[in-house]
Amino acid sequence: MRRKLAAGNWKMNGTSAALGELAALQDAHPDPGVDLLICPPATLLSAAVQETHNGPVMIGGQDCHEKTDGAHTGDISAAMLRDVGARAVILGHSERRAGHHETSEDVRAKARTAQAAGLMTVICLGESLLQREATNTLDIIGAQLSLSVPDSSTGENLVVAYEPIWAIGSGLTPTPDQIGEVHDFMRDRLEQRFGPGVGRSVRLLYGGSVKPDNAAEIFAISNVDGALVGGASLKASDFDPIIRALEQA
Ligand code: PEP
């Protein structure tokens, strides 16, 4: 049985005032029926870990470097994330693939280091609108999946998030059939590569304009084990109904 996961990506949003949202989330969900993960900006990680201490909300980073340490100004290592109390890291988000020219090979190297440091890696994949219109979605997802996911992956340290680039922050979402097709495909590929035991235990999240009003429909789709949520994770009052929809799925 895969335990469902509601993950929030705060991106470059939030100063210390936003920590109150974590407190509100924990107050609303003292004993959630799903796993909860919030990935705030790096500047808030330490305070976020303290704020959620002993509570159900896990804290994660939004990226880490592939090297364990060294001369990499501005970067953060996986060990630093662990040291501050983070338990997970998002890798290969499309905003990093586009804005920081990260390739799937880069993502795999980062994921290998992060998994070795004991972090759960949330590896993001997704096609552009042009690629979807050219009916290349499954080819793109298949290539990103095989190149971005390291051999060291297990059901505990790997979560895969399908995030169509055109759905992120746009208010657009794929149809349930489109989401289901990609999630079933990713499940098959993971089972082929890692065997049925590991392949079936990896959680598959959908991400891209998940909101309180579409969450239940998305969570009813086969092989959707939760969501990676951007905008609607910033306020506990928006994230709360999404979590409740996942608990009821
Ligand atoms: C994201 O950036 O991971 C995301 C899914 O954003 P949003 O929910 O705002 O579309």
Residues whose N, C-alpha, C, O or C-beta is under 5 A from the ligand:
A	BS01	PEP	N9 A167 I168 G169 S170 G207 G208 S209 V210 L228 V229 G230 G231 A232
